[in-house]
Amino acid sequence: MNNDDYRAFLSYVFDSYVRPRLHIVLHHFGPMGERFEYEFDRMRRAAQITRFIQAFSDNDDDVYSTLQSERLWNTVSDVGDILSRSARVLEEVGFVDALNTHYDEIVDGLSVEHLPQPELNVLRELGSDDPQRDLRALIFIMKARRNKTFRADRTRVEHELSRVAKEVNEAAQGMRGVTDIPPQARKPRRWFKGLGQIAQGTAVSLANVGLAIGWLRFPVSPETQTWGSLVSVTTGIGMVAAGAGDLRGE
């Protein structure tokens, strides 16, 4: 499939599944997107904190001496909460239906060149020092695992997002209201790496819902607002799926 055919396909999928339901976003974030920036900022903070953990924690025990229990709980709780909310938005607006039907085709044709420039800017805001490298690596992983991920006859997108959100929220419950997180509720350093990927993926997905409706503050072409938002949401959900593997120690 050449680039023109791939972009025509993406535009067709966007127009078929997302455009007719895009107005539903307003019910979640308000007519001017009043809550959009607030939700995105929560994920940006969570992603940056998990990067800090990776940078300054040499082993599992260091995680709990590097940050106070309340900060860890807030970070985990924010990720679970916003992932749950964004999953509902993506489902109601039609992105989930599009991916359940066309995930393989979208991933097969995907390359970093298809992602809109705002995606690189969003990843920089989330703490990435080389967004293009990170996206190339993610796309490689998504292609390698596409036969195991989000297939209609195996795991549907909404079920996996719900499962990941439940796992994160249960971890947050184990940390809630304690000054010293008990050993049975402590997670290894790798778990927080997965949490960071989930935070990034959730933030990218939220940002590109904003892109599709015109709230994102980066200037983009009308064309990019359509098929660009579809491929970006796909990569955001791919980040969540990749992070879930670290969360589960897979």
C-alpha positions in Angstrom: 0.0 0.0 0.0 1.5 3.3 -1.0 1.3 6.5 1.1 -1.6 8.0 -0.8 -3.6 4.8 -0.5 -2.8 4.5 3.2 -3.9 8.0 3.9 -7.1 7.6 1.9 -7.8 4.4 4.0 -7.2 6.3 7.2 -9.5 9.1 6.1 -12.2 6.6 5.2 -11.9 4.9 8.6 -12.0 8.3 10.5 -15.0 9.4 8.5 -16.8 6.1 9.0 -16.2 5.6 12.8 -15.1 8.9 14.4 -16.4 12.0 12.7 -20.1 11.3 13.2 -19.5 10.9 17.0 -16.9 13.5 17.6 -19.4 15.9 19.2 -19.6 13.4 22.1 -16.2 14.7 23.3 -18.0 17.9 24.4 -20.0 16.0 27.0 -16.8 14.8 28.6 -14.6 18.0 28.5 -17.1 20.8 28.1 -17.9 22.9 24.9 -14.5 24.7 25.1 -12.5 21.7 26.4 -12.4 23.1 29.9 -11.4 19.8 31.5 -9.1 18.7 28.7 -6.0 20.5 29.7 -6.5 19.5 33.4 -6.7 15.8 32.5 -3.7 16.0 30.2 -1.6 17.8 32.8 -2.3 15.0 35.3 -1.0 12.5 32.8 2.0 14.7 32.0 3.0 14.9 35.6 2.6 11.1 36.1 4.7 10.4 33.0 7.5 12.7 34.2 7.4 11.3 37.7 7.8 7.7 36.4 10.7 8.9 34.3 12.3 10.3 37.4 11.9 7.0 39.1 13.6 5.2 36.3 16.4 7.7 36.3 17.2 7.8 40.0 16.1 4.4 41.3 18.8 1.8 40.9 16.7 -1.1 42.3 13.2 -1.9 43.6 13.8 -0.6 47.1 15.0 2.8 45.8 11.6 3.5 44.4 10.2 3.9 47.9 13.1 5.9 49.3 13.2 8.2 46.2 9.5 9.4 46.6 7.1 9.8 49.5 4.2 7.3 49.7 1.6 10.0 49.1 3.3 11.1 45.9 3.5 7.5 44.6 -0.1 6.9 45.5 -1.2 10.2 43.7 0.8 9.2 40.6 -0.7 5.6 40.4 -4.2 6.9 41.2 -4.0 9.6 38.5 -3.0 7.1 35.9 -5.8 4.6 36.8 -8.4 7.4 36.9 -7.5 9.1 33.7 -7.0 5.8 31.8 -10.5 4.8 32.8 -11.9 8.2 31.7 -10.0 8.3 28.4 -11.0 4.7 27.6 -14.7 5.7 27.9 -14.1 8.7 25.7 -12.3 6.7 23.0 -15.1 4.1 23.0 -17.9 6.6 22.8 -16.3 8.7 20.2 -15.6 5.8 17.9 -11.9 5.3 18.0 -12.3 1.9 19.7 -14.7 0.6 17.1 -12.3 1.7 14.4 -9.4 -0.1 16.0 -11.4 -3.3 16.8 -12.2 -3.5 13.1 -9.0 -2.2 11.4 -6.2 -2.5 13.9 -4.1 -4.8 11.8 -4.5 -2.7 8.6 -3.6 0.5 10.5 -0.5 -1.0 12.1 0.6 -2.7 8.9 0.9 0.6 7.0 2.1 2.7 9.9 5.5 4.5 10.0 6.7 7.4 12.1 6.4 9.6 9.0 2.6 9.2 9.2 2.4 10.7 12.7 1.6 14.4 13.0 4.2 16.7 14.3 2.2 17.4 17.5 2.8 13.8 18.6 6.6 14.5 18.8 5.8 17.7 20.8 3.5 15.9 23.1 6.2 13.2 23.8 8.7 16.0 24.5 6.3 17.5 27.1 6.0 14.0 28.6 9.8 13.9 29.1 11.1 12.1 26.1 14.6 13.3 25.0 14.2 11.6 21.5 10.6 11.3 20.5 11.3 10.0 17.0 13.4 7.2 18.3 10.8 6.3 20.9 8.0 6.2 18.3 10.1 4.1 15.9 10.7 1.6 18.7 7.0 1.6 19.6 5.9 1.0 16.0 8.4 -1.8 15.7 6.9 -3.5 18.8 3.3 -2.9 17.6 4.1 -4.5 14.2 5.9 -7.5 15.9 3.0 -8.1 18.3 0.1 -7.2 16.0 -1.1 -10.8 15.8 -1.3 -11.0 19.6 -2.9 -7.6 20.4 -6.4 -6.3 20.0 -7.8 -8.8 17.6 -11.5 -9.1 17.5 -11.3 -12.8 18.0 -9.0 -12.5 21.0 -8.8 -9.3 23.1 -10.9 -6.3 22.1 -9.5 -2.8 22.7 -12.1 -1.8 25.3 -11.6 -5.0 27.3 -7.8 -4.6 27.5 -8.0 -0.9 28.4 -10.5 -1.8 31.1 -8.3 -4.6 32.4 -5.2 -2.3 32.6 -7.2 0.4 34.4 -8.5 -2.1 36.9 -5.0 -3.4 37.6 -3.6 0.2 38.1 -6.6 1.2 40.3 -6.2 -1.9 42.5 -2.5 -1.1 43.0 -3.5 2.5 44.0 -5.9 1.1 46.6 -3.1 -0.8 48.2 -1.1 2.4 48.6 -3.9 4.7 49.7 -3.7 6.5 53.0 -0.5 4.9 54.3 2.8 6.7 55.2 4.8 3.5 54.6 3.6 1.3 51.8 3.5 -2.3 53.1 5.7 -4.9 51.3 2.8 -6.7 49.8 1.6 -3.5 48.1 5.0 -2.5 46.8 5.7 -2.8 43.1 9.1 -3.4 41.5 10.9 -0.7 39.5 9.9 -2.4 36.2 6.2 -2.0 37.2 6.7 1.8 37.3 8.3 1.7 33.9 5.1 0.1 32.6 3.1 2.7 34.5 5.0 5.4 32.8 4.3 3.9 29.3 0.6 3.7 30.2 0.7 7.4 31.4 2.4 8.4 28.1 -0.1 6.4 26.0 -3.1 7.8 27.8 -1.7 11.4 27.4 -1.0 10.8 23.7 -4.6 9.4 23.2 -6.1 12.4 25.0 -4.0 14.9 23.1 -5.1 13.4 19.8 -8.8 13.5 20.7 -8.0 17.2 21.3 -6.3 17.3 17.9 -9.3 15.8 16.2 -11.6 18.4 17.6 -9.2 21.3 17.2 -8.3 22.0 20.9 -4.7 21.1 20.6 -2.6 24.2 20.8 -0.1 23.0 18.1 -1.1 24.3 14.6 -2.0 21.4 12.3 -3.6 21.0 8.8 -7.3 20.0 8.6 -6.1 16.7 7.0 -3.9 15.9 10.0 -6.8 16.6 12.3 -8.6 13.6 10.8 -6.3 10.7 9.8 -3.5 12.0 11.9 -5.5 11.8 15.0 -6.5 8.2 14.2 -2.9 7.0 13.8 -1.8 8.9 16.9 -4.6 7.4 19.0 -3.5 4.0 17.7 0.1 4.6 18.9 -1.2 5.9 22.2 -3.1 2.7 22.8 -0.1 0.8 21.6 1.9 2.5 24.4 -0.7 1.4 26.9 -0.5 -2.2 25.7 3.3 -2.2 25.8 3.2 -0.8 29.4 0.8 -3.4 30.4 3.4 -6.1 29.7 5.9 -4.5 32.1 3.1 -4.1 34.6 2.5 -7.8 34.5 6.1 -8.8 34.3 5.6 -10.3 30.8 
